[in-house]
């Protein structure tokens, strides 16, 4: 179990220091989803309190949205008030 915790810590540190590639974020989302299944009500409340009201489920959804190209397109349409956003590189 402690090896899993060490790997989880490394994954969190990787994301915290700027590694936001699809595989890393997907892995983190999966780990958080499993954690959500394993913890009890009191731990959920603690997490929500520490994260300014965001649940693990909300965090997982946010991570998955961050790597979803369709969500990026929807956000671009909203921000730029257009139905046909273009990609600028």
N, C-alpha and C positions, 0 to 999 in steps of 0.2 A: 504494500500500500504506500509506503514512504517513497518508493521509486516513482509511483504515479503522481504523488504530490510534487516531487521534484520536477518531473516533466511538465506538469501543469504550471508550476512557478516559472519555468523557462518559457513556456508558451505565453504566459501573461507578460513577462518581461519583454519578450520579442515584440509583441503588439504595442506595449507601452513605449518602446523605443523606436517605433515607426514602421515595423514590418506589417504592412496591411495587404499583403497579397492574398489572392482568393483562397489558396490552400490553408494558409495560416488562420484566416478568419473563419473558414468553414470548420477547421479543427477546433477552434475556440468555441464556436457556437455549439458544436456537438458535445464538447466537454461540459459546457454550462447547462445544456439540456439534460444531460445525464445527472448532473449535480442536482438539478431541480427535482428529479425523481427520487433522489436519495435523502434529501433533507426534510426536516419537519417544519411545522408551522412557526416555531420560535426562530429557527434559523432563517426562514423566509422573511419574517418581520425584521430581523437584524439586517439582512441584506438590503431590504427595501429602505430601511432607515439610513443605512450607510451610503446608499446610491441615490439620495434625494428623491425617493419614491418610485424608483424603477425596479421592477421585479426581474428575476432571472429570465422569465419568459419574454419580457419586454426587451432585455438585453440581447437574447438570442435572436428575436425578430429583427432588432436593429442591425445586428451583424449580418444576418442573411440579406436584409434589404441593401446593405452597403455593397454587396457583391452581385446584386441582381441588376443586369443591364436595363431591364424594363423599368425598374424603379428609377434609374438614372434618367431615362428618357422622360418619364412622367414628371420628375422634379424639374428637368430643364424646360419642359413645356410650361410648367407653373411659373418658374422664375422669370422666363423670358417672354411669357404670354404669347406663345406660338404653338401651332399644331405640328410644325415640322422643324424641330431643332436640328442644327447641323453640328458636325464635329469639327472643331478647330484644333489643329496641332501646332 
